[in-house]
Amino acid sequence: MSRLYRLMVLILVSFLIISCGASSPDPPTSNLLPRNPNIILDEPITLEVWLDLDFTRNNSLFEEMARDFETVYPEVEVQIYSFVRESMPQRVKGEVQGRLPPNVVQGHVYAMAGQGLAEPLEQEWGEWEATDPTISSEFLPSALKEVTWQGVRYGVPFDIYTLVLFYNRDHFDEANLPYPGGDYDLFSLIKAATILSQPEENRYGLGLTTDPWYIYAWVTGAGGDVVEGDSETGYTLTLDSKTNVDVLNFLLSLVEDGYAPLPTSRPRDYEDTRQQFLNGQISMYFGELQDIHLIQSTDPEFPLGIAHLPRTPARDSAASVLGSSGLFIPRGASNQDVAFEFIKWATNDRYVIPLGRRVGRFPAKTWLRTSPEFTENLMLTPVFEQLDAAQPYRLDLFPEAEEAFGDAVKTAFYKLATPAEALHEAQIFAQNSLLEASQ
C-alpha cells in the first residue's frame, strides 16, 4: 500500500469521524422528568444548592441530578455546594440576614422554619398536589411532620433515619453471649458490656459520644426529654430534669467502671466511635442507618450485627431518636418557582432510590419498608421497625440551648462538674439566651 493511499484513507476516516460527531443528536431527554410548563424563564439564571457534605462526598449522584435538570431547563445553571451538616444552620442564618441566601438548602426543616429562616411552601405544595393528588401520601407521615411548622409546610422530606444497636458478632461468639434480640433490655446491655470489656487490652463493651443528638437517644430511652411542648403552645426547656441527670450519671458510670472508653469530645466524635467499632476496640454502639451502608460497602466481611435499642424501665414511654432532613427554600431567596421544581426533582424516586443504594441515605417514602431495593438487606429491618416510634429531636430549634447542652455533657464526662451542676448551668444559660432573643 503506497504512502499516498494510506494518507487518503486516514483523511477519509478522519472526515467520517468528524462528520459523525457533528451530526450526532443531543443526549436523549425522554427518560428524564418532564419540564414543568409553568416554568417560563426569559433569561439564564443560576440555582445555588447547599447540601450536606455527608451526602455528596465521594459520589456523583447530585452532579448527575444537576446535569439532568440543566438538560430539561437549559436556561438554568445548577451550582452545588457542600458543607458539614453542623455548620449549615448558622451559614443559612448569616446569608438570610445578609439578604443573599442560596436557593435550595438541605437541613432539618422544622428547626429552620421555627427560627424564621425558611419560606412557607403551602402554595407550591398545593400546585404540586393539583397535578399529582397522591404526592403527599408518598412521604412517611413522621417525615412530613419534620417539614411542617404550625400547620404549614416549609419543605419537602428528603431522607429519614434513627439509631439502632450495632454489635460485633465475633465478640459475642468469643464470650459465648447470645446476640441482642427482641427481649434485649438495658440490664442485658450492661451485662454484655461488663463481660466484653477488657480495658487492659483497649477493648470495651460499649462506645459513647458526646453529640447531643446521640445523647438524646439515651434520654428518650429513659422516657425523658430536653424540650417539652409543641409549636402551637410553645416549648419549655428541660435540660436539667432529674431523668436527664440520671441518664448522664449512668453514662459516666459506664466509663468509670471501664465498660466504655472516654469519648473524645471533638466535633462529630460519633465518627470516632464508629471507627473504634471497626477497629475492634468496642463491641457495641448506637449507630445510624448510614453506618450500615458504610460498613457493608467498605468492609463486607465485618461481623456486623444490628438490633433494636435495648428496652428500658421506661417501657412504652421509651423510644429511639428520629432524624430527618428535607429540602427548603431560605427566606428571601430568589427564583423560588425554579427552586421548588429542583426540590421536586431531588425527591423523585429516580434519584432517592440510588440515594439509598449508593450513598446509604434512605428516602422518607412510604414504600421504604416494602421495596425489594432495601428489604432484602435484613440489617435494615430493625431500623425500619423503629421509625414509627422514634422521638423527633427538637433541641436544634434553639441553637444556644443545644450548644449549652452539648457543653454540659462534655463538662460532665471530663469531670469539670457533676452532671447535675453541668446541666443546671446549661439550663440557666439557655433560658437567659431565649429571654435575650425575645427582647
N, C-alpha and C positions, 0 to 999 in steps of 0.2 A: 504494500500500500504506500503510495507516494506521500511525501510530506504535504503537498498541496491538497491532496484528497483528505488526509486526516484533519487538516486545518478547516476545510469546508464542513466536514462532519461536526467538528467542535462548534463552529459558528452556528450551524443549524440546530444542534442540541441546545445551545445557549439561548437561541431565539425562541425555541419551543418552551423552555423553562420560564423565560421572562413573560412570554405571551400567556402561558397558563396562569402564572401568578397574577398578571394584570387582570385577567378575565374571571378569576375565582370570586365567587359571591361572598358577601359578608357572612359571618358566623350565623347559623340559623337561630332565630329567636322564638320559634314556635313552641319550644319546650320550656320557655320562661314564663313567669307570671305575666298576665296581660296588662297593658297600660290602662291606667285609670283615665277615662275620657274627660273627667272633670279637672285633671291637672293640665293647665294651659300655661306655658311659660314663654314669655316674649323675648327673654334674653337668658344667657347662660347664668347659672347660679352654682355656688359651692355649698355642699352639705357637710358640716363638721360633726362627726360622730365620735363620742367618747365611750370607750369600752373598758371593762375590767381586764387588766393585763393577764390574769389567770386564764381568761378565755381566748386570748389571741396569741399567747406565747407558743412558739414552735408549731403553728399550724396556719394554713392559708384560707380557712373557711370564710372568714369575714371579708378578705380581699376578693375572693371569688364572688361573694354576695354583692359586694360593691360594684364589681365589673358587670355583673348581670344587670344590676339596677341601672347602671350607666348605658347599657346596651338598649334597654327599653326606654330610658329617659336620657337621650343623648345631650340634652341641654344641661344636665346635672353632672357635676364632678363631686364624687364622694371622697372625703378625706377622713380616714380613720386614725384616731389617736388612742393609745392605750396607757392606762395609769394603774398604779397599785390601788386596789379597792378601797383601802382605808383612807387614802388621801383624796378621794374624789368628792365627798360631800363638801369639804372646805374649798376645794377648787371651784365647784359649781357656785357656791355662795359668793366667792370673790368675783366670778365672772358675771353673775346676775347683778351684783351691786355695781359693777363697772359697766353694765349695760352692753356687754359683748359676749353673751353666753353662746355656747355651741348649740347646734340644732337638735341633737339627739344625745341622750346620756343613759347609760345603764346604771342602775342602783336600786336601793330599797325605796320604792316609790312612796310608800306610806309615810316614811320619815321625811322625805323631800317635800311632799305635799304639806305635811304638818308644819314644816318650817317655812312654808310660803315660797318655796323655790321651784315649784313645778306648775305648769299650765294645766288648767282643767280641760279635760278632753271628752266631756259628755257629748258635745255636738259631733265631734269626729267619730266617736263610738256609735252614735245614733245613725249617722250616714253609712257607716260600715254595716251595721245591723240591717239597714234598709235594703242593702244589696245581698246580704248573707244573713238571713234571720237566725241561723243556728250558731253564729260565730261565738257568742258569749258562752254557750254551753260547751264549747270545745275546751275551755280552760277550767282547771281544777278550782272549785269554789274557794278553797283556802288561799290559792294564789291570787284570785280576783280580789279577795279582801285586802291583800297586801299592796294593791294599786288603787285602793278606794279610801278616800278620806271624807268623812262626814257625808256619806252617800253619793259622792261624786268621784268618778273615775279619772285619775290623773296619769295613767299609763297603761301599758299592756304587759301582762305577765310574760317572762322570758324563761326562767328556769326555777326549779324548786329542789329543796334538799333538807336533810335533817341529820342528826347524829345517831350513830349506832356503835355497838361494841365491836372492835377489831381484836382478834386474838390469834396467837401463833399456835397452830395445831401441834407442831412438833414439840413445843414447850409443854403443852398439856399432856401429850403422849409420854414424854420423858418422865413426867411427875405422876403418871397414872391418874390424871384428873379427867373427869368427864367434860366434854365440850359444853359451853354455855347453851342452854336450851330454853324452852318456853317457861320453865319454872325457875329460871335463874334469878336470884334476888341479890340484894346488897350483901347479905351475910355470905352467900356463896362467892361473891366477888372478893370480899375481904379474905375469906379462907383461901381462895386460889392465889391471891396476891401474896399472902403470907408464905405459902408453900413454894411459889415460883420465884420468890425474891432471894437473890444471892449477892448482897451488896459488895462483899469482898471480891466478887468476880465481875463487878459492874453490871449485874443483871438485876432487874427489878420487875415485880409483878405488874405494875401499872405505870403509865405515863400521864403526866399532867401538863396543863398550860395555864397561863395567867390571862389569856384572852377573854374579855367579858362575855362574848357570845358563847364560848365553850363553858365558862363558869356558870352561865345561866342554865345550861342543861342540868348541872348538879342541883341548882336552886329549884328548877321546875320539877326535877325528880323527887325532891323533898316536899313538894307541894307548896313551895314559896314563890315569891315574885319580887322584882325590883321596882316595878311600876304597877299601880292599880288604877282602874278606871277605864274610860274609853274616850274616843274623840268627841262624842256628843256631850258628855257630862264633865269632861276634864280628867286629867291624870294627876295622881299623887305619887311622889317618890317614896319608896320603902326600902332604901338601900341598907339601912341598919336594923331591919326586922330581926327578931330572935331566930327565925328559921335561917336567915342568911348568915347570921353569926355562927350558928351551929354548923352549917354547911362548910364554912371556911375553916372552922376548928377541925372538922372531920378531915378535910383535905390536908391540912397541916399535919395532922396526926399520922397520915399515910407516909409523909416524908420523914417525920421524926422517928417513926418505927422502922424505917428502912424498906418500906414496900413500894416507894416511888422516889425517883430522883428529884432534886430541887429543880423546878422549871427555870429555864434560862432567863425569862422575863424580857427578852429582846422583842422588838416588834415582830408579830407573826410567829411567835415561838411555838405555835401549834405545828409548824413545819419541822421544828427540831424534834418534837415528839414523834412525828411520823417517821423521821429518819432514824431515830433511836429504835423504833419498832422494826424497820427494815434491816437495821444492823444487828438485830437480835438482842439488844440491850434491855428492852422491855417486852413483856409478853402480851399486854393488853393496853388499849387506849380508846378513847372516844374519838371516832373519826367521821369524816364527811363522805357523802356519796362519791364525790370525785376522787377521793383517795382510793376507792376500789378500782376505778379505771386506771389510775396512775400505777398502782401496784401490779395489776394484771397485765398492763401493757409493757411495763419496763422490767418486771421480774415475774414472768408467768409461772415459774416453778416455786415461788414463795408459798409456804404452807399457810395460806390465809384462811381465816375463819371469820364469819360475820354473824352477829346475833343482835337481838333487841337489847336496848339498855336494860340493866337489871331492875327488877321490881323493887320498890322501896316500901317502908311502912306507910307512906302516904297513899299507896294503892291507887284508887280511881282518880285522885287529885294530882297524881304524878304524870309527867309527860316529858317527851324529848323536846328539843327546841326546833322551831320551824325557821327555815331560811328560804328566801325567795327574792330574786332580782327581777326587775322589769325595765322596760324602756320608756322614757318620758321625755317631754319637751321642757327645757328650763324656762322659767318665767321671763318673758320679753324676747324670746328667740324669734328670729325671722323665718320666713318660708315654712310656716307651720303645716300647711297642707302637704307639702312635699315631705317634710319630716315625718308626719304621721304615716304617709304612704310607705316610707322606708321602714318604719316600725312594723307595719303590716307585713312587709316582705320578710323582715328578720325573724318574725314569729310564725311564719308559714311553715308547714310540715316539710316543705322542700329543703329547709335549712335547719330546723330544730332536730330532725331525725339524725342527720350527720353530726349535729352538735353533741348529741349523746354518744354516738359511736366513736367519733374522732377526738372529742375534747373531754368527754366524761362529765358534761354538764347536761342535766336531763330536763327536757321540756315540761312546762307546767300544763300539760294537756291531760284530758280525762282518759285518753287511751294509753297513757304511760304504763299503767299496771297490767294491761292486757295485750299490748303489742308484742308479737314474737321478736321484734327488734331487740327487746330488753328482757322479756320474761324468761328467755332461755338461759340467761345468766342468773343462776339461783342465788348468787351472792347478793343480788339486789332485792330479793324478796323481803328481808327484814326492814329494809329502808322503806319500801312501798307500803308495808303494813303499818309503819309508824307515822306515816304522813298525816293521816286524818286527825290523830290525837296530839300531834306536835303543837307546842305552845309558841305563838308568834312572839318575836323579840321586839320590844317597844322602847328600850332604853336609848336607842340611837335617835329618837325624837328629840332628845336633849343632849347634845354633844358634850357640854361641860359636865353633865352628870355622868355620862358614860365614861369620860376620861377620869373623873374622880373615882368612880367605882373600880376601874382598871388599876389605878394607882393604889387604891386601898388594898386590893388583892396582892399586889407586889409587896407593899409595905408589910402585910401580914406574913407572907411567905418568907421574907427576909428578916422577920422578927424585929422590925423597927417600931412596931406597935402590936398590941394584941388585935385579933380580928374585931372584937367589939369596939375598941378605940379607933381603929382604922376606918371601919365602916361608919361609925358615928361622925367622925370628922368629914368623911366623904358626903354624908347626908347633909350636914350643915353647909358645906361649901356648895353643893349642888342646889340646895334651896335658895341660898343667897344669890347664886348666879341667875336662877329663874326670876327671882324678885327684881334684880337689876335689869334684866332683859325686858320685863313687863313695864318698867317705868319710862 
